[in-house]
Each structure stands twice: as C-alpha cells, then as structure tokens.
Amino acid sequence: VQLVESGGGLVQAGGSLRLSCAASEFRFDRYVTAWFRQAPGKEREGIAAIRTPDGATYYADSVKGRFTISSDRAKNTVFLQMNSLKPEDTALYHCGVLLLLGSGTPDLAPILLRHPAEFDYWGQGTQVTVSS
C-alpha cells in the first residue's frame, strides 16, 4: 500500500485548494485517515481526521470552519478541501492511515497527536504555499 498526496501548490490568501490522499491496493474496512502539516521551524500539527466506515470527522481549531475532510471509498481517496487559506497555512501536508484492527471505535482527537511512526501508512507530502 502506498499513500500519494497531491493537490498542493501556490495560492493567494483567501483562495482554495483541494488536497488528495490516494491509497493504492487498499483493502481495509476500518481505518482512520488523518492530515498533518508541518511548516519550517514549527511542530507538526494534526489538522483533520476521518474514520471509515462511519465517516466521523474531527478538526483542529486552527482549521475548523475552513477545511473539510471527506472520502471516496470507491477510489480509496481522502480529500481535504481548504478554503479561506491564510499565509499561516503554508506547510508541507501529509496524510496518514491508521488501521483499526480491534472492535472499539477510537476517538479521533488523540489520533491527531500521534507520531507518524505510529501510522500504518504515511505519504510523502504535498507542499501548500499561501501568499499574502
């Protein structure tokens, strides 16, 4: 399985971008897909997560109301629609997939605090640059 992010680029403040996280050869039924970002000199920040199959979502306060995470299971792709972009959204954006192998339904907020090494799959990232 490989995760490939795409959709990043340069956009002016107030603009929009849609990031994609595509998983190749993905055959799992229960998992969480999360988006993280890291700007130079700053700590990694978990910003959004979506749980499959129930579709529950969670957002960090920094993006709530501006970003929307969604999934297309038929295409094994998770999207991050980013609106009203700000210069402080400039970062390298990664997606990660955490498989849910037990019977429980974990809360999403703590997953956004996890280290990339704790994810079963992790992408290479796509750069988002927002100019002022």
C-alpha positions in Angstrom: 0.0 0.0 0.0 1.2 3.5 -0.9 -0.2 6.8 0.0 0.2 9.6 -2.5 -0.7 13.2 -1.7 -1.5 15.7 -4.4 -3.2 19.0 -5.0 -0.7 21.3 -3.3 0.5 24.5 -4.8 0.8 28.2 -4.6 -2.3 30.2 -3.9 -3.1 33.7 -2.7 -4.6 34.3 0.7 -8.3 33.8 0.7 -8.1 31.1 -2.0 -8.8 27.4 -2.0 -7.0 24.2 -2.7 -8.2 20.6 -2.6 -5.7 18.0 -1.4 -6.0 14.3 -2.3 -4.6 11.3 -0.4 -4.8 8.3 -2.7 -4.1 4.8 -1.4 -3.0 2.1 -3.9 -4.1 -1.5 -3.4 -6.1 -0.7 -0.2 -8.4 -3.5 1.1 -9.2 -2.5 4.6 -12.6 -1.8 6.0 -11.9 0.1 9.3 -9.3 2.8 9.5 -8.7 6.5 10.2 -7.1 8.8 7.7 -5.6 11.9 9.0 -4.0 15.0 7.6 -1.0 16.6 9.2 1.1 19.6 8.3 4.5 21.0 9.2 5.9 24.4 8.5 9.6 25.1 8.7 10.7 25.7 12.2 7.3 24.7 13.6 6.0 21.5 15.2 3.9 19.0 13.2 0.2 19.7 13.6 -2.6 17.2 13.1 -5.4 19.1 11.5 -8.2 16.7 10.3 -9.2 13.1 10.5 -11.9 10.9 9.1 -13.0 7.5 10.3 -14.0 4.7 7.9 -16.7 3.3 7.7 -18.8 5.6 9.8 -17.5 8.8 8.4 -16.9 10.6 11.7 -14.7 13.6 11.3 -12.6 15.8 13.6 -10.8 19.1 13.0 -8.2 21.1 14.8 -9.3 24.5 15.9 -6.9 26.1 13.6 -8.8 24.8 10.5 -12.3 24.3 11.8 -14.8 26.0 9.6 -12.4 26.5 6.7 -11.2 22.9 5.9 -13.4 19.9 5.1 -12.2 16.3 5.1 -14.1 13.7 3.0 -13.6 10.3 1.5 -14.4 8.4 -1.7 -14.1 4.8 -0.7 -14.6 3.6 -4.3 -11.5 5.5 -5.3 -9.6 4.8 -2.0 -9.1 8.5 -1.7 -9.5 11.1 1.0 -9.8 14.7 0.2 -9.0 17.9 2.2 -10.9 20.9 0.9 -9.1 24.0 2.1 -11.0 27.3 1.8 -10.2 30.8 3.1 -6.5 30.0 3.1 -4.1 32.1 5.2 -0.4 32.6 4.9 0.0 30.6 8.2 -1.5 27.6 6.4 1.8 27.4 4.4 3.3 24.0 5.2 4.1 20.5 3.9 0.9 18.5 4.2 1.0 14.7 4.8 -1.7 12.1 5.1 -1.5 9.0 7.3 -3.7 5.9 7.7 -4.2 4.2 11.0 -5.8 0.7 10.7 -8.5 -0.1 13.2 -7.9 -3.7 14.0 -9.8 -4.1 17.2 -13.5 -3.9 17.9 -13.5 -0.5 19.5 -14.2 2.9 17.9 -11.4 5.2 19.0 -11.8 8.9 19.4 -10.3 11.0 16.6 -8.8 13.8 18.5 -6.0 11.8 20.1 -5.0 10.3 16.8 -4.1 13.8 15.6 -1.5 13.8 18.4 0.3 10.7 17.2 3.7 10.5 15.7 4.0 9.5 12.0 5.8 6.3 13.0 2.5 5.2 14.7 0.6 5.2 11.5 0.5 2.1 9.3 0.9 4.2 6.2 2.3 7.6 5.6 2.6 9.7 2.5 5.5 11.8 1.2 3.6 15.1 1.4 2.5 17.9 -0.8 3.6 21.5 -0.4 1.0 24.2 0.2 2.2 27.8 0.0 -0.2 30.7 0.6 1.0 34.2 -0.4 -0.2 37.3 1.4 
